[in-house]
Amino acid sequence: MGAALLLPALTLADTLLLDTAGARLTARLAQAGLGSMGAGVALAYLARLGLGGPAGAVAAAGLQLAGFLTFALHTLDATADYRQRLRERLRALPPANPRPSALRLLALPRSQVLLIELLAGLAGFPGFGWLFAGYTLTGILLLCIGPSVAWALLPSLFTLSQGWPLHLGWSALLVYLPLSALGSAWVLRSLLLRKAQHGQTPHGSPREPRDAVERAETAE
């Protein structure tokens, strides 16, 4: 169903990419891929009617995946010049002054930050520890993606699937949630340790040595 809904949109996007970048080799591959995607959609509906059996469903998924991959390859090739100009423009822009996160101002110890990330990740909401550590953008992205995967995508897949995924059901979250929480907390810990070794905050600004601060306070 998702491929059937995306097929018209991808066809329109492919036409716009052809007008912009011309008919390259990847464009011909993408057009063939869109055709295979349509064939995969039709085969998937036939497989639901019992035609082809499990092999038909696997072949339908393979045709649809090939269509998505060829379209992604065409998009990457057609936007190469645009992405190059964008990188040059971004390099020419003056760097913005980093603004520390309001949560970062609480200056929680690293152990507490990691504990917050671990507990929130176990609940399906990774990113809170990243916010407290000062990684605002990463924390916001994780807070958007994490719950979407844990409480929307995976339950939908288990509910709509047939066979062993349907029987697996919610018990898969007992594996996914701890693994995702541990992975997020481990990556955050590695970044914090690396920043501490370089004497920097998460925003990249050097941290003033403690003895220098004490000397300044004594002078005052």
C-alpha positions in Angstrom: 0.0 0.0 0.0 2.8 2.4 0.8 4.6 1.7 -2.5 1.3 2.2 -4.3 0.8 5.6 -2.7 4.4 6.7 -3.3 4.5 5.5 -6.9 2.7 8.6 -8.4 4.8 11.0 -6.3 8.0 9.3 -7.3 7.0 9.4 -10.9 6.4 13.1 -10.7 9.7 13.7 -8.8 11.5 11.6 -11.5 10.1 13.9 -14.2 11.3 17.0 -12.4 14.7 15.5 -12.0 14.8 14.8 -15.7 14.0 18.4 -16.5 16.7 19.6 -14.2 19.6 17.2 -14.8 18.8 15.6 -18.1 18.5 11.9 -19.1 21.5 10.3 -17.6 22.2 6.7 -17.1 20.8 6.8 -13.6 17.6 8.3 -15.1 17.0 5.3 -17.3 17.7 3.0 -14.3 15.2 5.0 -12.3 12.5 4.7 -15.0 13.1 1.0 -15.1 13.0 0.9 -11.3 9.6 2.7 -11.2 8.3 0.1 -13.6 9.6 -2.7 -11.4 8.0 -1.0 -8.4 4.6 -0.9 -10.2 5.0 -4.6 -11.1 5.9 -5.3 -7.5 2.8 -3.6 -6.3 0.6 -5.6 -8.6 2.4 -8.8 -7.7 1.9 -8.0 -4.0 -1.8 -7.7 -4.4 -1.9 -11.0 -6.4 0.1 -12.7 -3.6 -2.5 -11.5 -1.1 -5.0 -13.4 -3.2 -3.0 -16.6 -2.8 -1.2 -16.5 -6.2 2.5 -17.3 -6.0 2.6 -18.2 -2.4 5.5 -17.0 -0.2 7.8 -16.8 -3.3 5.4 -14.2 -4.9 5.4 -12.0 -1.8 9.3 -12.1 -1.7 9.5 -11.3 -5.4 7.1 -8.4 -5.0 9.1 -7.0 -2.1 12.3 -7.4 -4.1 10.8 -5.5 -7.1 9.6 -2.7 -4.9 13.0 -2.4 -3.2 14.8 -2.3 -6.5 12.5 0.6 -7.6 13.3 2.6 -4.4 17.1 2.0 -4.7 17.3 3.0 -8.4 15.2 6.2 -7.7 17.5 7.0 -4.7 20.6 6.5 -7.0 19.1 8.8 -9.6 18.3 11.5 -7.0 21.8 11.3 -5.7 23.3 11.7 -9.2 20.9 14.4 -10.4 21.5 16.6 -7.3 25.4 16.3 -7.3 25.9 19.9 -8.7 23.4 21.4 -6.4 24.9 19.7 -3.3 28.4 20.9 -4.4 27.2 24.5 -4.7 25.4 24.2 -1.4 28.6 23.0 0.4 30.6 25.9 -1.1 28.0 28.4 0.1 27.9 26.9 3.6 31.7 27.1 3.8 31.5 30.8 2.8 29.0 31.7 5.5 30.5 33.0 8.8 30.2 30.5 11.6 27.4 31.2 14.0 28.1 31.7 17.7 26.9 28.5 19.5 24.2 29.1 22.0 24.4 26.6 24.9 21.3 24.6 25.7 19.3 25.8 28.6 19.4 22.2 30.0 23.2 22.3 29.6 23.3 25.2 32.1 22.2 22.8 34.8 25.7 21.2 34.6 24.7 17.8 35.6 27.4 15.2 36.1 28.1 12.8 33.3 26.7 9.8 35.2 23.4 11.6 35.7 23.2 12.6 32.1 23.8 9.0 30.9 21.3 7.7 33.5 18.6 10.1 32.1 19.4 8.9 28.5 19.2 5.3 29.5 15.9 5.5 31.4 14.3 7.7 28.7 15.5 5.3 26.0 14.0 2.3 27.9 10.7 4.1 27.7 11.1 4.7 23.9 12.1 8.4 24.2 15.8 8.7 23.6 17.3 12.1 23.4 16.7 13.6 26.8 20.3 12.8 27.9 21.6 14.4 24.7 19.7 17.6 25.6 21.1 17.7 29.1 24.6 17.2 27.6 24.2 20.2 25.3 23.6 18.4 22.0 20.4 20.1 21.2 19.9 19.2 17.6 20.8 15.5 18.1 18.5 15.3 21.1 15.5 16.8 19.2 16.1 14.4 16.3 16.2 11.4 18.6 13.1 12.6 20.4 11.3 12.7 17.1 12.6 9.5 15.6 12.7 7.3 18.7 9.0 7.3 19.7 8.0 7.1 16.0 9.9 3.8 15.6 9.1 2.3 19.1 5.5 3.2 19.4 4.3 3.7 15.7 6.4 1.9 13.1 7.2 -1.4 15.0 3.7 -1.9 16.4 2.2 -1.2 12.9 4.5 -3.7 11.3 3.7 -6.4 13.9 0.0 -5.8 13.7 -0.2 -5.8 9.9 2.2 -8.6 9.3 1.4 -12.3 9.0 3.3 -15.3 10.3 6.0 -15.1 12.8 6.2 -11.3 13.1 2.5 -11.3 14.1 3.2 -13.9 16.8 6.3 -12.1 17.9 4.3 -8.9 18.5 5.0 -6.6 21.4 7.7 -8.9 22.9 10.1 -7.5 20.2 10.0 -4.2 22.0 11.6 -6.0 25.0 14.6 -6.4 22.8 14.5 -3.2 20.8 14.1 -0.8 23.7 17.1 -2.0 25.8 19.3 -2.2 22.7 18.4 1.3 21.4 18.7 2.8 24.9 22.1 1.2 25.5 23.3 2.2 22.1 22.3 5.8 22.5 23.8 6.1 26.0 27.0 4.4 24.8 27.5 6.8 21.9 26.7 9.8 24.1 29.2 8.6 26.7 31.9 8.2 24.0 31.3 11.8 22.8 31.4 13.2 26.3 34.6 11.4 27.2 36.2 12.5 23.9 35.2 16.1 24.6 36.6 15.9 28.1 39.9 14.6 26.9 40.2 17.6 24.5 39.1 20.0 27.2 36.1 21.2 25.3 32.4 21.5 25.9 29.9 19.7 23.6 29.7 22.9 21.6 33.4 22.8 20.8 34.6 25.8 22.9 37.7 25.2 25.0 37.0 24.8 28.7 39.0 27.2 30.9 41.4 25.3 33.2 40.3 25.2 36.8 43.6 26.6 38.1 43.2 29.6 35.8 39.7 30.3 37.2 41.0 30.0 40.7 43.9 32.4 40.0 41.4 34.9 38.5 39.2 34.7 41.5 42.2 35.2 43.9 43.3 38.2 41.9 39.9 39.8 42.2 
